[in-house]
């Protein structure tokens, strides 16, 4: 499982979900759709209409991967921090039953409020 306490692991930039759809298709359940995707150097996170999936590329080649499923149904609370004028990073904190806090940090001009709306739609 990914070490979510390591904040440097996630400095994510938004990407087109279609670029990683083939990699995730075998994991998706019936009716599940990719909504948005974000990538760091080797790892990425996808938000679907049912869960967040964090993918950790391992090894020298990155072909070995750890897929961590974070279902929205287990979220107890969430928080977003928007980017500012000098601090350009945005953050999404999710508190999961049985797992604790998971933090995703986003680089650049990610509209974190859209992600908050997505999470809120499925949690509230």
N, CA, C and O of each residue as an XYZ file, in Angstrom:
496
protein
N       0.845     -1.187      0.000
C       0.000      0.000      0.000
C       0.883      1.242      0.000
O       1.993      1.230      0.533
N       0.391      2.280     -0.587
C       1.104      3.550     -0.658
C       1.211      4.168      0.738
O       0.267      4.101      1.525
N       2.347      4.761      1.034
C       2.551      5.472      2.291
C       1.995      6.887      2.129
O       2.681      7.776      1.624
N       0.761      7.089      2.557
C       0.110      8.380      2.364
C       0.638      9.454      3.302
O       0.344     10.634      3.116
N       1.413      9.062      4.309
C       1.978     10.066      5.212
C       3.178     10.772      4.587
O       3.649     11.776      5.121
N       3.673     10.262      3.472
C       4.797     10.873      2.766
C       4.253     11.902      1.767
O       3.914     11.555      0.635
N       4.174     13.153      2.185
C       3.578     14.196      1.357
C       4.292     14.448      0.045
O       3.676     14.894     -0.922
N       5.593     14.166      0.002
C       6.336     14.431     -1.225
C       5.972     13.443     -2.332
O       6.312     13.659     -3.496
N       5.284     12.365     -1.972
C       4.879     11.383     -2.959
C       3.880     11.970     -3.951
O       3.855     11.588     -5.121
N       3.064     12.894     -3.475
C       1.992     13.399     -4.315
C       2.132     14.887     -4.571
O       1.692     15.703     -3.760
N       2.739     15.244     -5.685
C       2.705     16.597     -6.243
C       2.120     16.399     -7.622
O       2.845     16.258     -8.607
N       0.825     16.390     -7.681
C       0.090     15.923     -8.849
C      -0.278     17.043     -9.801
O      -0.595     18.157     -9.384
N      -0.231     16.730    -11.094
C      -0.690     17.645    -12.133
C      -1.804     16.956    -12.904
O      -1.759     15.746    -13.125
N      -2.793     17.722    -13.306
C      -3.938     17.152    -14.009
C      -3.546     16.630    -15.386
O      -2.767     17.254    -16.107
N      -4.103     15.469    -15.736
C      -3.892     14.863    -17.049
C      -5.238     14.417    -17.602
O      -6.236     14.390    -16.882
N      -5.259     14.075    -18.854
C      -6.454     13.536    -19.491
C      -6.659     12.104    -19.004
O      -5.766     11.276    -19.181
N      -7.817     11.778    -18.389
C      -8.051     10.416    -17.906
C      -7.933      9.354    -18.999
O      -7.636      8.196    -18.707
N      -8.162      9.735    -20.241
C      -8.063      8.788    -21.339
C      -6.669      8.231    -21.537
O      -6.516      7.142    -22.090
N      -5.638      8.961    -21.093
C      -4.265      8.496    -21.273
C      -3.926      7.302    -20.391
O      -2.967      6.582    -20.671
N      -4.691      7.083    -19.336
C      -4.425      5.949    -18.435
C      -5.617      5.005    -18.327
O      -5.598      4.080    -17.515
N      -6.642      5.221    -19.125
C      -7.863      4.418    -19.055
C      -7.599      2.937    -19.302
O      -8.161      2.092    -18.605
N      -6.766      2.609    -20.264
C      -6.502      1.203    -20.589
C      -5.850      0.480    -19.408
O      -6.120     -0.699    -19.178
N      -5.002      1.175    -18.666
C      -4.329      0.583    -17.510
C      -5.316      0.269    -16.390
O      -5.147     -0.717    -15.671
N      -6.340      1.097    -16.239
C      -7.286      0.940    -15.138
C      -8.539      0.151    -15.488
O      -9.247     -0.304    -14.590
N      -8.822     -0.018    -16.746
C     -10.064     -0.665    -17.169
C     -10.326     -2.002    -16.475
O     -11.462     -2.256    -16.074
N      -9.320     -2.867    -16.320
C      -9.585     -4.143    -15.648
C     -10.006     -4.008    -14.180
O     -10.590     -4.937    -13.623
N      -9.720     -2.873    -13.553
C     -10.061     -2.658    -12.148
C     -11.455     -2.078    -11.938
O     -12.013     -2.179    -10.846
N     -12.009     -1.479    -12.966
C     -13.275     -0.780    -12.823
C     -14.438     -1.757    -12.759
O     -14.486     -2.741    -13.497
N     -15.384     -1.463    -11.854
C     -16.581     -2.286    -11.731
C     -17.643     -1.785    -12.703
O     -17.516     -0.703    -13.276
N     -18.683     -2.578    -12.879
C     -19.747     -2.200    -13.802
C     -20.344     -0.846    -13.408
O     -20.706     -0.630    -12.252
N     -20.438      0.045    -14.368
C     -20.992      1.372    -14.143
C     -19.998      2.396    -13.628
O     -20.344      3.568    -13.482
N     -18.784      1.985    -13.352
C     -17.774      2.920    -12.848
C     -17.114      3.645    -14.017
O     -16.758      3.029    -15.022
N     -16.954      4.963    -13.874
C     -16.385      5.783    -14.939
C     -15.287      6.683    -14.383
O     -15.380      7.177    -13.260
N     -14.255      6.884    -15.179
C     -13.195      7.823    -14.810
C     -13.735      9.240    -14.904
O     -14.393      9.598    -15.881
N     -13.455     10.047    -13.885
C     -13.911     11.431    -13.877
C     -12.739     12.380    -14.091
O     -12.807     13.279    -14.930
N     -11.663     12.181    -13.332
C     -10.482     13.024    -13.491
C      -9.245     12.239    -13.068
O      -9.332     11.261    -12.325
N      -8.086     12.694    -13.563
C      -6.834     12.000    -13.281
C      -5.718     13.013    -13.060
O      -5.715     14.100    -13.637
N      -4.775     12.626    -12.210
C      -3.656     13.479    -11.853
C      -2.406     12.613    -11.764
O      -2.465     11.475    -11.299
N      -1.268     13.158    -12.213
C      -0.039     12.373    -12.286
C       1.116     13.124    -11.652
O       1.229     14.344    -11.777
N       1.980     12.370    -10.964
C       3.273     12.903    -10.536
C       4.307     12.318    -11.491
O       3.954     11.939    -12.608
N       5.538     12.234    -11.098
C       6.568     11.738    -12.000
C       6.254     10.317    -12.463
O       6.258     10.049    -13.665
N       5.980      9.397    -11.526
C       5.698      8.006    -11.885
C       4.328      7.544    -11.419
O       3.741      6.648    -12.025
N       3.820      8.128    -10.371
C       2.565      7.694     -9.767
C       1.412      8.524    -10.291
O       1.611      9.604    -10.847
N       0.200      8.012    -10.109
C      -0.968      8.793    -10.482
C      -2.166      8.440     -9.625
O      -2.207      7.386     -8.991
N      -3.134      9.330     -9.612
C      -4.379      9.150     -8.870
C      -5.525      9.426     -9.817
O      -5.514     10.402    -10.567
N      -6.513      8.552     -9.772
C      -7.703      8.691    -10.605
C      -8.916      8.790     -9.699
O      -9.042      8.044     -8.728
N      -9.799      9.709    -10.020
C     -11.067      9.825     -9.314
C     -12.160      9.326    -10.245
O     -12.320      9.824    -11.359
N     -12.906      8.339     -9.777
C     -14.024      7.797    -10.549
C     -15.316      8.263     -9.903
O     -15.292      9.064     -8.968
N     -16.431      7.771    -10.392
C     -17.703      8.102     -9.773
C     -17.974      7.254     -8.525
O     -19.033      7.393     -7.914
N     -17.028      6.367     -8.130
C     -17.209      5.514     -6.962
C     -16.068      5.563     -5.951
O     -16.269      5.275     -4.771
N     -14.864      5.930     -6.412
C     -13.690      5.868     -5.541
C     -12.519      6.639     -6.136
O     -12.552      7.088     -7.282
N     -11.492      6.774     -5.319
C     -10.200      7.256     -5.791
C      -9.292      6.033     -5.879
O      -9.329      5.167     -5.006
N      -8.489      5.962     -6.917
C      -7.531      4.878     -7.085
C      -6.147      5.512     -7.181
O      -5.859      6.268     -8.109
N      -5.289      5.189     -6.201
C      -3.917      5.689     -6.188
C      -3.017      4.590     -6.736
O      -3.061      3.453     -6.267
N      -2.208      4.929     -7.721
C      -1.342      3.959     -8.377
C       0.113      4.344     -8.118
O       0.554      5.442     -8.458
N       0.846      3.412     -7.506
C       2.244      3.622     -7.159
C       3.096      2.733     -8.049
O       3.065      1.510     -7.913
N       3.859      3.334     -8.961
C       4.779      2.577     -9.816
C       5.998      2.204     -8.989
O       6.590      3.051     -8.321
N       6.372      0.917     -9.040
C       7.463      0.425     -8.219
C       8.570     -0.151     -9.087
O       8.354     -0.475    -10.254
N       9.740     -0.272     -8.515
C      10.871     -0.859     -9.222
C      11.521      0.126    -10.168
O      11.059      1.256    -10.329
N      12.591     -0.314    -10.788
C      13.366      0.542    -11.684
C      12.561      0.914    -12.927
O      12.579      2.066    -13.358
N      11.861     -0.048    -13.498
C      11.122      0.207    -14.735
C       9.734      0.784    -14.496
O       9.147      1.383    -15.398
N       9.204      0.608    -13.288
C       7.863      1.100    -12.992
C       6.756      0.192    -13.501
O       5.583      0.560    -13.435
N       7.102     -0.982    -14.005
C       6.086     -1.899    -14.524
C       5.307     -2.573    -13.402
O       4.139     -2.918    -13.579
N       5.943     -2.761    -12.248
C       5.246     -3.292    -11.085
C       4.473     -2.137    -10.458
O       5.027     -1.061    -10.231
N       3.185     -2.366    -10.178
C       2.351     -1.274     -9.667
C       1.499     -1.725     -8.491
O       1.025     -2.860     -8.432
N       1.321     -0.802     -7.564
C       0.422     -1.005     -6.437
C      -0.809     -0.145     -6.685
O      -0.691      1.066     -6.872
N      -1.987     -0.757     -6.689
C      -3.248     -0.050     -6.879
C      -3.975     -0.014     -5.545
O      -4.351     -1.060     -5.015
N      -4.177      1.182     -4.995
C      -4.878      1.338     -3.730
C      -6.239      1.958     -4.007
O      -6.332      3.068     -4.530
N      -7.295      1.230     -3.650
C      -8.662      1.689     -3.855
C      -9.157      2.385     -2.595
O      -9.095      1.827     -1.500
N      -9.643      3.598     -2.758
C     -10.140      4.405     -1.651
C     -11.616      4.738     -1.918
O     -11.918      5.764     -2.527
N     -12.534      3.873     -1.463
C     -13.952      4.073     -1.777
C     -14.538      5.288     -1.056
O     -14.276      5.514      0.125
N     -15.324      6.051     -1.781
C     -15.955      7.237     -1.206
C     -16.861      6.870     -0.036
O     -17.055      7.685      0.866
N     -17.411      5.677     -0.034
C     -18.327      5.263      1.032
C     -17.633      5.175      2.391
O     -18.309      5.152      3.419
N     -16.309      5.126      2.419
C     -15.554      5.037      3.676
C     -15.016      6.379      4.148
O     -14.349      6.446      5.181
N     -15.295      7.449      3.407
C     -14.829      8.783      3.804
C     -15.711      9.310      4.929
O     -16.936      9.347      4.810
N     -15.067      9.720      6.027
C     -15.784     10.290      7.160
C     -15.774     11.816      7.141
O     -16.703     12.448      7.643
N     -14.736     12.406      6.570
C     -14.626     13.859      6.470
C     -13.632     14.180      5.359
O     -12.811     13.343      4.982
N     -13.718     15.413      4.837
C     -12.747     15.845      3.827
C     -12.540     17.338      3.926
O     -13.386     18.072      4.436
N     -11.383     17.776      3.422
C     -11.009     19.184      3.480
C     -10.230     19.522      2.224
O      -9.459     18.701      1.728
N     -10.425     20.728      1.706
C      -9.645     21.198      0.571
C      -8.990     22.525      0.934
O      -9.540     23.321      1.694
N      -7.814     22.742      0.378
C      -7.116     24.017      0.520
C      -6.765     24.479     -0.876
O      -6.050     23.790     -1.604
N      -7.263     25.637     -1.252
C      -7.015     26.157     -2.594
C      -5.611     26.758     -2.676
O      -4.992     27.065     -1.657
N      -5.133     26.916     -3.885
C      -3.844     27.566     -4.113
C      -3.991     29.065     -3.905
O      -5.077     29.621     -4.069
N      -2.895     29.711     -3.544
C      -2.898     31.152     -3.355
C      -1.971     31.835     -4.343
O      -1.544     31.235     -5.329
N      -1.667     33.087     -4.072
C      -0.777     33.847     -4.957
C       0.672     33.374     -4.865
O       1.381     33.331     -5.871
N       1.112     33.017     -3.650
C       2.499     32.609     -3.465
C       2.628     31.105     -3.264
O       3.613     30.502     -3.689
N       1.647     30.505     -2.625
C       1.611     29.050     -2.453
C       0.706     28.499     -3.549
O      -0.519     28.532     -3.427
N       1.309     27.995     -4.614
C       0.549     27.581     -5.788
C       0.014     26.157     -5.703
O      -0.640     25.688     -6.635
N       0.280     25.466     -4.604
C      -0.196     24.101     -4.455
C      -1.563     24.080     -3.772
O      -1.843     24.881     -2.880
N      -2.397     23.156     -4.207
C      -3.691     22.915     -3.574
C      -3.626     21.548     -2.900
O      -2.833     20.694     -3.296
N      -4.462     21.342     -1.883
C      -4.427     20.087     -1.146
C      -5.827     19.548     -0.927
O      -6.787     20.299     -0.752
N      -5.919     18.232     -0.941
C      -7.155     17.529     -0.632
C      -6.843     16.534      0.470
O      -6.012     15.644      0.292
N      -7.514     16.682      1.618
C      -7.369     15.748      2.732
C      -8.652     14.946      2.853
O      -9.749     15.504      2.848
N      -8.505     13.626      2.962
C      -9.636     12.721      3.125
C      -9.389     11.878      4.368
O      -8.291     11.351      4.546
N     -10.396     11.742      5.233
C     -10.295     10.891      6.399
C     -11.150      9.658      6.170
O     -12.367      9.743      6.004
N     -10.477      8.491      6.166
C     -11.141      7.226      5.876
C     -11.302      6.399      7.144
O     -10.405      6.350      7.987
N     -12.440      5.760      7.267
C     -12.688      4.819      8.349
C     -11.706      3.662      8.237
O     -11.649      3.001      7.200
N     -10.935      3.409      9.282
C      -9.991      2.305      9.305
C      -8.638      2.604      8.685
O      -7.722      1.793      8.823
N      -8.476      3.713      8.018
C      -7.213      4.051      7.362
C      -6.606      5.331      7.911
O      -5.387      5.443      8.035
N      -7.441      6.279      8.235
C      -6.956      7.565      8.706
C      -6.922      8.586      7.588
O      -7.676      8.497      6.619
N      -6.031      9.563      7.739
C      -5.971     10.689      6.802
C      -5.116     10.369      5.582
O      -4.026      9.807      5.689
N      -5.641     10.742      4.430
C      -4.926     10.635      3.163
C      -4.848     12.036      2.578
O      -5.862     12.727      2.478
N      -3.648     12.458      2.192
C      -3.471     13.797      1.624
C      -2.928     13.696      0.204
O      -1.973     12.971     -0.072
N      -3.567     14.444     -0.681
C      -3.090     14.596     -2.050
C      -2.726     16.053     -2.245
O      -3.511     16.943     -1.918
N      -1.525     16.305     -2.785
C      -1.068     17.660     -3.067
C      -1.015     17.844     -4.572
O      -0.495     16.996     -5.297
N      -1.556     18.957     -5.031
C      -1.681     19.230     -6.458
C      -0.853     20.452     -6.829
O      -0.912     21.482     -6.157
N      -0.083     20.327     -7.901
C       0.719     21.440     -8.414
C      -0.085     22.215     -9.445
O      -0.985     21.682    -10.095
N       0.260     23.470     -9.573
C      -0.320     24.265    -10.652
C      -1.729     24.742    -10.367
O      -2.142     24.871     -9.214
N      -2.434     24.992    -11.405
C      -3.758     25.611    -11.322
C      -4.892     24.581    -11.352
O      -5.786     24.664    -12.195
N      -4.854     23.623    -10.442
C      -5.932     22.644    -10.327
C      -7.092     23.299     -9.586
O      -6.896     23.895     -8.527
N      -8.301     23.192    -10.141
C      -9.480     23.716     -9.446
C      -9.920     22.678     -8.419
O     -10.727     21.796     -8.711
N      -9.380     22.800     -7.229
C      -9.616     21.839     -6.162
C     -11.083     21.821     -5.739
O     -11.570     20.825     -5.204
N     -11.777     22.921     -5.981
C     -13.205     22.972     -5.616
C     -14.023     21.998     -6.448
O     -15.035     21.485     -5.970
N     -13.614     21.735     -7.670
C     -14.303     20.738     -8.496
C     -14.150     19.350     -7.879
O     -15.101     18.568     -7.859
N     -12.955     19.045     -7.376
C     -12.756     17.777     -6.692
C     -13.571     17.708     -5.405
O     -14.129     16.661     -5.075
N     -13.641     18.814     -4.682
C     -14.440     18.854     -3.449
C     -15.909     18.601     -3.768
O     -16.606     17.922     -3.014
N     -16.378     19.152     -4.893
C     -17.759     18.925     -5.313
C     -17.976     17.453     -5.651
O     -18.999     16.876     -5.284
N     -17.025     16.849     -6.342
C     -17.117     15.427     -6.683
C     -17.195     14.574     -5.429
O     -18.070     13.718     -5.306
N     -16.274     14.809     -4.495
C     -16.257     14.037     -3.237
C     -17.569     14.270     -2.482
O     -18.195     13.322     -2.008
N     -17.975     15.520     -2.375
C     -19.217     15.826     -1.671
C     -20.441     15.166     -2.275
O     -21.344     14.733     -1.559
N     -20.464     15.094     -3.592
C     -21.602     14.458     -4.270
C     -21.763     13.010     -3.855
O     -22.890     12.538     -3.705
N     -20.674     12.297     -3.665
C     -20.755     10.872     -3.356
C     -20.683     10.571     -1.861
O     -21.006      9.457     -1.448
N     -20.268     11.530     -1.044
C     -20.133     11.296      0.390
C     -21.334     11.814      1.164
O     -21.786     11.171      2.112
N     -21.848     12.957      0.774
C     -22.926     13.593      1.563
C     -24.292     13.040      1.219
O     -25.294     13.469      1.793
